[in-house]
Amino acid sequence: MKTNFTHKYTEISSEAIKNRINKMLEYRNGINVESAHVKLSFGNRKTGALVPSVSTIPIVDCGNCKVCSKGCYDIKHVCIYPNVQISRANNSAILQQDRKRFFAEIEAQVRFYAFFRWHVGGDIKDLDYLDNVVRIARNIPTCQFLIFTKMYDLVNNYISSNGELPNNLHLIFSDWRNAEFDNPFNLPISSPIWEDGTKGAHTTNKTFLCSGYCEECARINQGCWNAKKGDTILFEAH
């Protein structure tokens, strides 16, 4: 698939990653969780105003990012801003110390929206986390939920034990160079495409290119919001 690249892919140095993570952990340690509330993000230039999202601290709150940490979009391009760092730290602190309230506050806010994206930064933490994501989707059938994950084995084990995910939960496996995972349920895959034409390790033959705007695709029920089993969504590595 050909594309006119508008972004040049670069990796972030280990030192820069360490500094940004440490700053967010510093903020997290100073948060009074009892008086804090989960913060949703609105108006992100990629997701758009119609698609609120919730995020935690990238890498720290990701369970399987060894192949992509130096290319993490969130840590490179988003977590440079102090207000974003504070927001990520705030949500991470509540998740860490009061998980029940973390999900309760998300569920209460999401009821007012038709679309919701989990994790511009962060990922599914464990089976209980995924169980809450599924539960909220079932409880709010009027909302379409989108979630990308590299927690492949965890998702596979969950589906094996609990059956198919709800139709309004669009779960997509995030691929990367040298990523290793099984996909026995043929879930949709998202894969970077680099300037040299290299793609993720698990790209299928059913590919389409990400528009770059979640809200645009949500409005017309296309792209990731309508990805079928066996589909691969390609996006420019950036």
N, C-alpha and C positions, 0 to 999 in steps of 0.2 A: 504494500500500500504506500503510495507516494503522498507526501505532505510538504507544505512550505513551512519550514521551521521558523517560528517567531521567538523561540527561547534557545539559548545556548546552555547545554547541560554542564553544570560544574558540581564538584563535590565540595563539601565544607570541611575544614581542617578539624582534626581531633581536638585541638586546643579551643577552637571556637565553639564546638559542641559542648565541651566541658564547661566553658564559661557560661553559656546560656542555660545549660541544665542546672548548674550551681546557683545561678541567679534565681531561677524558678523554685528551687528547693529552699533557698533562703526566704523567699516570699512565703512559701508553703508553711515553713516552720513558724512564721510570725502571725499566721491567720488564726483568729479566734473562731473556731468552727461553730460554736454555739450561736453566734450572731451572724454567721455568713449564710449565703444562699447560692444555689447553683445558678451560674450565669450562662445563658444561651447567647450565641453570637448571631447577629443580624446584619445583613447588608454586605457580607463578604463578597469581594469582587468576582469570585468564582461561583459561589452558591446562590447569591442574589437575595433580595429582601424577602421573597416568598418562601425561602427554604432556611429556616433557622437550624442551627447546629449546636452540638455540645462537644467540648474537647477537654482533654486533660493534658498532662505533661508528655510531650513526645519522648520516645525512647524509655524514659522512666516508667511510663504507664503502657508500654508496648511489650508484649511477651516474646516477640519473635522478629526482631529487626536487625539481625546481624548482617544481612546482605544489603540493607538499604539505608542504614543509619547515616552514612556520609552523604547520601543523596536525598535525605528527608526534606520534602518540600516545606513542611511546617517549621522545622528547626532552622532552615536556611532563609526562608522568605517571610515568615509570619512572626516567629518568636524573636525577632529583632526589636519589636516594639514593647516598651514597658507595660502598656495597658494590656497587651496580649499575654505577656508573661504573668502578670498578676491574675488575669482571668483563668489561665491554665492552672496556676498554683492553687487558686481558690477552689476550683472544681476537684482537683486532685486531693486536696486536704479533706474535703467533705466525703469523697469516695473512700478515702483511707480510714476516716474516723467514724463516719456515720453513713454507711452504705445504704441502709434502708431509706433514709431521708434523701440521699442523692437521687435515687430512682423515683421516689414519691414526688419530689419537686419537678423532675423532668416530666413525669406523666401529667402532673397538674397543668404545666405550661403548654405541653404539646397538644392537648385537647383542643386548643383554639386554632390549630394550623392543619392545612391539608397535606403538607410535606415536611419531612424532618430528616436531617442527616446526622448520623452518629460519627463523631471523630474526624474532624479535620486534623487534629492531633490526638494521639493516643490510640488505643485498640481495645478489643475485648480482653478482659483481664483473666477470666477463669469461667468455669461452667456456670457458676451462680450468676455472674455478670451476663452471660449469654441468655440464661434463663429469664432474667429480668427484661432484657431487650425483647425477647419473644413474648413474654407476658404483656408488656406494654403494647406491642403491636396487636395482640389479640384483643386487648381491652379497648383499643381505639381504632376500629376498622375503618373509620373515615379518614385516617391519615396514612399516607404512604411513607414508609421508612426506608432509608438507604444506608447501607453500612458496608464498608470495605474492610477486609481483614487479612492478616497474614497468620492468624491462629488456625491454620488449616486442620491439624489433627483434632483440636478441640471441637471445631465445628463438625467434622466428620463423625466424631464420637457422639456428639449431641444428637445429630440426625439419626444415627444408628439406634440410639436408645429411645428417642422421642418421636420419630417420624418427621414428615415434611414440615418445613417452616411455613408460617402463615403467608398467604398470598400478598399481603401488603408489606411484607418485610423483604426487601430486595438486597440479599446478601451476595457480595461479590468477592471472590478470592483475588487478592492483589499479587500479581506476579512480579518478578524482577530477574535480572541476570543471575544465573546460577541458583535460583530458588529451587528448593526441592520439596515437593508435596504430592500427595495423591489427591485425586478428585473423583472419588467413586460415584458421587451423586451428580456429576456433570454440571456443577454450579458455574454460573458465568464467571469470567476472568477479566480483570483489567490488567493491561500490560503497557509499560513504557515502550516507546519506539525512539531509539537514539538516532542521531544524525547520520550515522553510517548504515542505517537500516536494521541494526540489531534490535531484536525484540526479546521479551521475556521467554523463559524456558518452556512455557506451557501454552503458547499461543495456538489457538485453534484455526481452522480454515474459515470459520464464520466470524469475520472481523468487521468492525465499523469504527470510525474515528470519533473520539470525544469532541463535542462542540466547544468545550471549555466553560460552559455556563449551565450549572445544574438547574437553575430556574427556567431557562429556555426549554430544556428537554422535559422538565416536569409539566410545563404548561400544555405540551402537546403529546405527552405520554410516549416519549421516545428515549433513545440512549439508555443510560443505566437504569432508568425507571421502568423500562420495558424490556430489559435484557432477558433472553431466554436461555435455557440450558444449552450449553455448547457454544454460546456466544463469547467473543472476546472484544472488549472495548479497548482500543488503542488510544494512547494520548502521548503528546510530545514530552519526552524527558526534559525536565527544566529545573 
